Amino acid sequence: MQVERIGKYEIRSLLGEGATSAVYLAWDAFHQREVALKQLYPELVSDRDRGRLYRQLMLNEAALAGKLTHPHIAQIYDAVIDDNDAYVVMEFVPGGTLEALVRPDSLPPFERLIEIIFKCSRALDYAFHQGVTHRDIKPANILLCKPDGSDIRISDFGAALQKASETTQIAGIGSPAYMSPQQVREMPLDHRTDIYSLGVVMYQMLTGRLPFEADNNYSLIYRIANDTPQPPIELRPEIPEALDAIVRRAMEKELDRRYQTWAEFSHDLALAFRNRSIALDRKTLPEAEKFQTLRSIAFFREFADAELWEIITLTQWSHLQPGTMIMKEGEAGDHFCFLAEGEARVKKRGKLLNVLSAGECFGEMALFSAGGGIRSASIEAATEVEVITMRARALQRASDTCRMHFYKAFLEVLSTRLSLMSARIANL
């Protein structure tokens, strides 16, 4: 039996079909991995006018191969685009698309929704800082690693705008229902058009419907440009007020009233966890809140977003009561910790040496010492605390860049502590 192939890739199954292309599950024998292969329909490739446009869109996407490296952006591996064929090979993400979570009968819990939108906002902020505006954010272009939406990848950057690249600025591309007022008016665009589109996705995840609906695209475009959508909370009263406010600000028609940066958008999403007490179980702290916590700690200021997501997968997070012994003097230690919330006491032979506050690290000296990793002091929770723990084995599994940032930050901590110690000795 002859195996069907496209180029060097063995086709295993059809994943989906759209208006312009089909997506296949394929096997990359050289790298020994499954991939998703998106192929432009042959009739479009051969079409003199439309073929040129859609080949250009695929070229745009292929041009980003290796440029957008982020844990929540689908990776582009390969592309073949010529007069006879056009396909792009990308990371295979097995959980389907976000379309499964915007139907009225399958809307996700609020905490899951916030986590998905938060991860999208961080990925799009990363793309923005690489000079890329997506321009076609919609549920079909947000892939789920698992059907429950616990992790996502943003895909299909074919319509993207790239700084210093006029060839990508193709008019009339995108999905009208998710376009910003500036996009439907064909005005100059920046990252705030993506903020609007992600707001539409969030609106749909909250309510199970689009903010604007019409019988045809002309009426739809008019409504986007001129009408005000019904607030989500009026359609579904149980929506937390904080989420209703976030959606309405993200979808403001006027640019100066919309979120100006992705950081503002992400910040409000993270606050929604705390202010509305959506995450009630502290044992399952949402990843979005973990990310914001790490980003707020000075130790991690030079870590890239991708490295912070990596750290989340490598660490344990614990909520402990006052009086809990976090580390004990004289015991062996194979881990170090950060205090995310609360205060802890440092004691040696029962004598109070110091009080640690949120953002401080401890336990690293035993881990890196030549004396076998014996703790020289005890650490006890003075209040309710949130403790982030990383073990030596986990640090060794981290990427080279992530480890380098750890070692550099630890040197800064050590230098600061030595300076403080010298100052105290000088004042004796």
C-alpha positions as CSV (number, residue, x, y, z in Angstrom):
1,M,0.0,0.0,0.0
2,Q,1.5,3.3,-1.1
3,V,1.7,5.9,1.7
4,E,0.3,9.3,0.8
5,R,2.8,12.1,1.1
6,I,3.1,15.8,0.7
7,G,6.7,16.6,0.1
8,K,8.8,14.6,2.6
9,Y,5.8,14.3,5.1
10,E,3.7,11.2,5.5
11,I,0.0,12.1,5.7
12,R,-1.8,10.3,8.5
13,S,-5.2,11.9,8.6
14,L,-7.3,15.0,7.8
15,L,-7.6,17.3,10.8
16,G,-9.8,20.0,9.2
17,E,-10.8,21.9,6.1
18,G,-11.4,25.6,5.7
19,A,-12.3,28.0,2.8
20,T,-8.7,28.1,1.4
21,S,-6.8,25.2,2.9
22,A,-6.8,21.8,4.5
23,V,-4.9,20.8,7.6
24,Y,-3.4,17.3,7.9
25,L,-1.8,15.3,10.7
26,A,1.5,14.3,9.2
27,W,4.7,12.4,10.3
28,D,8.1,14.0,10.0
29,A,10.4,11.0,9.7
30,F,13.6,13.1,10.0
31,H,12.7,14.6,13.4
32,Q,10.5,11.7,14.5
33,R,7.5,13.8,15.4
34,E,3.9,14.4,14.5
35,V,3.3,17.7,12.8
36,A,0.3,19.7,11.4
37,L,0.6,20.4,7.7
38,K,-1.6,23.2,6.2
39,Q,-1.9,23.0,2.4
40,L,-3.5,25.6,0.2
41,Y,-6.1,24.0,-2.1
42,P,-4.6,23.2,-5.6
43,E,-7.2,25.3,-7.4
44,L,-6.2,28.4,-5.3
45,V,-2.5,27.8,-6.0
46,S,-3.1,27.8,-9.7
47,D,-5.5,30.8,-9.6
48,R,-3.7,33.8,-11.1
49,D,-5.1,36.5,-8.8
50,R,-6.2,34.7,-5.6
51,G,-3.3,32.3,-5.7
52,R,-0.8,35.2,-5.4
53,L,-2.7,36.6,-2.4
54,Y,-2.9,33.3,-0.5
55,R,0.6,32.3,-1.3
56,Q,1.7,35.7,0.2
57,L,-0.2,34.9,3.4
58,M,1.6,31.6,3.7
59,L,4.9,33.3,3.0
60,N,4.1,35.8,5.8
61,E,3.5,32.8,8.2
62,A,6.6,31.0,7.0
63,A,8.7,34.1,7.5
64,L,8.1,33.9,11.2
65,A,9.7,30.4,11.5
66,G,12.1,30.6,14.4
67,K,11.2,34.3,15.1
68,L,8.3,33.8,17.5
69,T,9.6,31.3,20.1
70,H,7.0,31.4,23.0
71,P,5.3,28.5,24.9
72,H,1.9,29.8,23.8
73,I,2.6,30.3,20.1
74,A,2.5,27.4,17.7
75,Q,5.9,26.9,16.2
76,I,6.5,26.9,12.4
77,Y,8.9,24.2,11.3
78,D,9.0,24.3,7.5
79,A,7.3,25.7,4.4
80,V,7.2,25.0,0.7
81,I,5.6,27.8,-1.4
82,D,5.9,28.0,-5.2
83,D,3.8,28.1,-8.3
84,N,2.8,24.4,-8.0
85,D,2.2,23.9,-4.3
86,A,1.9,25.8,-1.0
87,Y,2.1,24.4,2.5
88,V,3.3,25.2,5.9
89,V,4.4,22.7,8.5
90,M,3.9,23.5,12.1
91,E,3.7,22.2,15.7
92,F,0.8,19.7,16.1
93,V,-1.5,20.8,18.9
94,P,-3.9,17.9,19.6
95,G,-6.7,19.4,21.6
96,G,-8.7,21.1,18.9
97,T,-9.5,24.8,18.8
98,L,-11.1,27.3,21.2
99,E,-14.3,27.0,19.1
100,A,-15.2,24.1,21.4
101,L,-15.4,26.5,24.4
102,V,-17.4,29.3,22.9
103,R,-20.7,27.4,22.4
104,P,-23.5,28.3,24.9
105,D,-23.6,24.7,26.1
106,S,-19.8,24.3,26.7
107,L,-18.6,27.6,28.2
108,P,-15.5,27.1,30.4
109,P,-15.5,28.0,34.2
110,F,-14.5,31.6,34.8
111,E,-11.1,30.6,36.3
112,R,-10.3,28.6,33.1
113,L,-11.5,31.4,30.9
114,I,-9.2,33.9,32.6
115,E,-6.3,31.6,32.4
116,I,-6.8,31.1,28.6
117,I,-7.2,34.8,27.9
118,F,-4.3,35.6,30.1
119,K,-2.0,33.3,28.3
120,C,-3.1,34.7,25.0
121,S,-2.4,38.2,26.2
122,R,1.1,37.3,27.3
123,A,1.8,35.5,23.9
124,L,0.5,38.5,21.9
125,D,2.5,40.9,24.1
126,Y,5.6,38.9,23.3
127,A,4.7,39.0,19.6
128,F,4.2,42.7,19.8
129,H,7.7,43.2,21.3
130,Q,9.0,41.2,18.3
131,G,7.3,43.7,16.0
132,V,4.4,41.5,15.1
133,T,0.6,42.3,15.2
134,H,-1.5,39.2,14.5
135,R,-4.6,40.8,13.0
136,D,-6.8,37.6,12.9
137,I,-7.4,36.6,16.5
138,K,-10.4,34.4,16.8
139,P,-11.3,31.0,18.5
140,A,-10.3,29.0,15.4
141,N,-6.7,30.4,15.7
142,I,-6.3,29.6,19.4
143,L,-5.4,25.9,19.7
144,L,-5.9,23.8,22.8
145,C,-3.2,21.4,24.0
146,K,-6.0,19.5,25.8
147,P,-9.8,19.7,25.3
148,D,-10.2,21.3,28.7
149,G,-8.2,24.4,27.6
150,S,-5.5,24.0,30.3
151,D,-2.9,25.2,27.8
152,I,-3.0,27.0,24.5
153,R,-1.1,27.9,21.4
154,I,-1.9,30.9,19.1
155,S,-1.6,30.0,15.5
156,D,-2.0,31.4,11.9
157,F,0.1,34.5,11.7
158,G,-0.5,34.7,7.9
159,A,-2.3,38.0,8.2
160,A,0.2,39.5,10.6
161,L,1.7,43.0,10.3
162,Q,5.4,43.1,10.8
163,K,7.5,46.2,11.4
164,A,9.9,47.1,8.6
165,S,8.0,44.7,6.3
166,E,5.5,46.3,3.9
167,T,4.8,43.1,2.1
168,T,2.7,41.8,5.1
169,Q,0.3,44.7,5.1
170,I,-2.5,43.1,3.0
171,A,-5.9,44.8,3.2
172,G,-9.2,43.0,3.7
173,I,-7.7,40.0,5.5
174,G,-9.3,38.8,8.8
175,S,-12.5,37.5,10.2
176,P,-15.1,40.4,10.2
177,A,-16.9,39.3,13.5
178,Y,-13.6,39.7,15.4
179,M,-12.2,42.8,13.7
180,S,-11.7,46.1,15.6
181,P,-13.5,49.3,14.4
182,Q,-10.1,50.5,13.1
183,Q,-9.6,47.3,11.1
184,V,-13.0,47.4,9.4
185,R,-12.4,51.0,8.5
186,E,-9.0,50.0,7.1
187,M,-7.2,52.5,9.3
188,P,-3.5,52.1,10.3
189,L,-3.3,49.3,12.9
190,D,-1.1,48.5,15.9
191,H,-1.3,45.9,18.8
192,R,-4.6,47.5,20.1
193,T,-6.5,45.9,17.2
194,D,-5.5,42.5,18.6
195,I,-6.5,43.7,22.1
196,Y,-10.0,44.4,20.7
197,S,-10.2,41.0,18.9
198,L,-9.1,39.1,22.1
199,G,-11.8,41.1,23.9
200,V,-14.4,39.7,21.4
201,V,-13.1,36.2,22.0
202,M,-13.5,36.7,25.8
203,Y,-17.0,38.1,25.3
204,Q,-17.9,35.0,23.3
205,M,-16.4,32.7,26.0
206,L,-18.4,34.5,28.7
207,T,-21.8,34.7,26.9
208,G,-21.8,32.0,24.2
209,R,-22.5,34.6,21.5
210,L,-20.7,37.3,19.5
211,P,-21.1,41.0,20.5
212,F,-22.3,41.8,17.0
213,E,-24.3,39.7,14.6
214,A,-25.9,40.5,11.3
215,D,-27.3,38.9,8.1
216,N,-24.4,40.0,6.0
217,N,-20.8,41.4,6.3
218,Y,-21.8,44.9,5.3
219,S,-24.3,45.2,8.1
220,L,-21.9,43.5,10.5
221,I,-19.1,46.0,9.7
222,Y,-21.5,48.9,10.1
223,R,-22.5,47.6,13.6
224,I,-18.8,47.1,14.6
225,A,-18.0,50.6,13.6
226,N,-21.0,52.3,15.1
227,D,-22.9,50.3,17.7
228,T,-22.2,49.5,21.3
229,P,-22.5,45.8,22.3
230,Q,-24.8,44.7,25.1
231,P,-22.7,44.3,28.3
232,P,-22.0,40.6,28.9
233,I,-23.3,40.8,32.4
234,E,-26.8,41.6,31.0
235,L,-26.8,38.4,29.0
236,R,-25.4,36.3,31.9
237,P,-25.9,37.9,35.3
238,E,-23.5,35.5,37.1
239,I,-20.5,36.9,35.2
240,P,-18.2,38.7,37.8
241,E,-18.3,42.5,37.4
242,A,-14.5,42.5,37.1
243,L,-14.7,40.3,33.9
244,D,-17.5,42.4,32.5
245,A,-15.4,45.5,33.0
246,I,-12.3,43.9,31.4
247,V,-14.2,42.9,28.3
248,R,-15.9,46.3,27.8
249,R,-12.5,48.1,28.2
250,A,-10.8,45.7,25.7
251,M,-13.6,46.4,23.2
252,E,-13.8,50.2,23.5
253,K,-14.3,51.7,20.0
254,E,-12.0,54.6,20.7
255,L,-8.4,53.7,20.9
256,D,-7.6,56.1,23.8
257,R,-10.3,54.4,25.9
258,R,-9.1,50.9,25.1
259,Y,-6.3,49.1,27.0
260,Q,-3.1,50.8,25.7
261,T,-0.8,47.9,26.5
262,W,-1.0,44.2,26.9
263,A,0.5,44.6,30.3
264,E,-2.6,46.5,31.5
265,F,-4.9,43.9,30.1
266,S,-2.9,41.1,31.7
267,H,-2.7,42.9,35.0
268,D,-6.5,43.3,35.2
269,L,-7.0,39.6,34.4
270,A,-4.7,38.6,37.2
271,L,-6.5,40.9,39.6
272,A,-9.7,39.2,38.7
273,F,-8.5,36.0,40.5
274,R,-7.9,37.9,43.7
275,N,-10.6,40.6,43.8
276,R,-13.5,38.2,42.8
277,S,-12.0,35.2,44.7
278,I,-12.5,33.0,41.7
279,A,-9.6,30.8,42.6
280,L,-11.0,29.5,45.9
281,D,-8.8,26.5,46.3
282,R,-5.3,27.7,47.1
283,K,-3.9,24.3,46.4
284,T,-4.7,24.7,42.8
285,L,-3.4,28.3,42.2
286,P,-4.1,29.2,38.6
287,E,-1.1,29.5,36.3
288,A,-2.0,33.1,35.3
289,E,-1.7,34.1,39.0
290,K,1.5,32.2,39.3
291,F,2.9,34.0,36.3
292,Q,1.9,37.5,37.7
293,T,3.5,36.6,41.1
294,L,6.8,35.6,39.5
295,R,6.7,38.7,37.3
296,S,6.3,40.9,40.4
297,I,9.4,39.4,42.2
298,A,12.5,41.4,41.7
299,F,14.6,38.3,41.4
300,F,12.9,37.4,38.1
301,R,13.0,40.9,36.5
302,E,15.4,39.7,33.7
303,F,13.6,36.5,33.0
304,A,11.7,36.4,29.7
305,D,8.0,35.3,29.7
306,A,8.9,31.9,28.2
307,E,11.3,31.3,31.1
308,L,8.7,32.2,33.7
309,W,6.2,29.7,32.2
310,E,9.1,27.2,32.3
311,I,9.6,27.9,36.0
312,I,5.9,27.4,36.7
313,T,6.2,23.8,35.4
314,L,9.4,23.2,37.4
315,T,8.3,24.5,40.8
316,Q,5.9,23.5,43.6
317,W,3.6,26.1,45.2
318,S,2.4,25.7,48.8
319,H,0.1,27.7,51.0
320,L,1.2,27.2,54.6
321,Q,-0.2,28.3,58.0
322,P,1.6,30.4,60.6
323,G,4.1,28.3,62.6
324,T,4.8,25.9,59.8
325,M,8.5,24.9,59.7
326,I,9.5,25.5,56.1
327,M,13.2,24.5,56.6
328,K,14.9,23.1,59.6
329,E,18.4,23.9,60.8
330,G,20.9,21.0,60.5
331,E,18.9,19.1,58.0
332,A,20.1,18.3,54.5
333,G,18.4,20.3,51.7
334,D,18.1,19.8,48.0
335,H,15.9,22.8,47.2
336,F,15.5,26.5,47.6
337,C,12.4,28.7,48.0
338,F,10.9,32.0,47.3
339,L,8.3,33.7,49.6
340,A,5.5,34.8,47.3
341,E,3.2,36.1,50.0
342,G,3.4,36.7,53.8
343,E,6.3,36.8,56.2
344,A,8.7,34.1,57.6
345,R,11.2,34.1,60.5
346,V,14.8,33.1,60.1
347,K,16.2,31.5,63.3
348,K,19.5,29.9,64.4
349,R,19.6,27.9,67.6
350,G,16.3,29.5,68.5
351,K,17.5,33.1,68.1
352,L,15.7,35.3,65.6
353,L,18.1,36.5,62.9
354,N,15.9,38.0,60.3
355,V,12.3,38.3,59.0
356,L,11.7,37.5,55.3
357,S,9.0,39.3,53.3
358,A,7.3,38.6,50.0
359,G,9.7,38.3,47.1
360,E,12.8,37.1,49.0
361,C,14.5,33.8,48.3
362,F,16.0,31.4,50.9
363,G,17.7,28.0,51.1
364,E,20.0,28.5,48.1
365,M,23.2,28.6,50.2
366,A,22.8,25.0,51.3
367,L,22.1,23.9,47.7
368,F,25.2,25.5,46.2
369,S,27.6,25.0,49.1
370,A,30.4,22.4,49.2
371,G,29.4,21.2,52.6
372,G,26.8,18.7,51.6
373,G,23.7,21.0,51.6
374,I,23.1,21.2,55.4
375,R,20.8,24.0,56.5
376,S,22.5,26.6,58.7
377,A,19.2,28.1,60.0
378,S,15.5,27.4,60.3
379,I,12.7,29.1,58.4
380,E,9.3,29.3,60.1
381,A,6.1,30.9,58.7
382,A,5.2,34.0,60.7
383,T,1.9,34.5,58.9
384,E,0.0,32.6,56.2
385,V,2.5,32.2,53.4
386,E,2.7,31.2,49.8
387,V,6.0,29.4,49.2
388,I,7.5,28.6,45.8
389,T,9.9,25.6,45.9
390,M,12.4,24.5,43.3
391,R,14.5,21.4,43.7
392,A,18.0,20.9,42.4
393,R,16.9,18.2,39.9
394,A,14.3,20.6,38.5
395,L,16.8,23.4,38.1
396,Q,19.1,21.0,36.1
397,R,16.1,20.3,33.7
398,A,15.7,24.0,33.0
399,S,16.9,25.5,29.8
400,D,20.4,26.9,29.6
401,T,19.1,30.5,29.4
402,C,16.8,30.0,32.4
403,R,19.6,28.5,34.5
404,M,21.9,31.3,33.5
405,H,19.4,33.9,34.7
406,F,19.0,31.9,38.0
407,Y,22.8,31.9,38.6
408,K,23.1,35.6,37.7
409,A,20.2,36.6,40.0
410,F,21.7,34.5,42.9
411,L,25.0,36.3,42.5
412,E,23.1,39.6,42.8
413,V,21.3,38.4,46.0
414,L,24.7,37.2,47.5
415,S,26.3,40.5,46.7
416,T,23.5,42.5,48.3
417,R,23.6,40.3,51.4
418,L,27.4,40.8,51.7
419,S,27.0,44.5,51.4
420,L,24.4,44.6,54.1
421,M,26.5,42.5,56.3
422,S,29.6,44.7,55.8
423,A,27.5,47.8,56.6
424,R,26.3,46.2,59.9
425,I,29.8,45.2,60.9
426,A,31.1,48.7,60.2
427,N,28.4,50.1,62.5
428,L,29.3,47.8,65.4
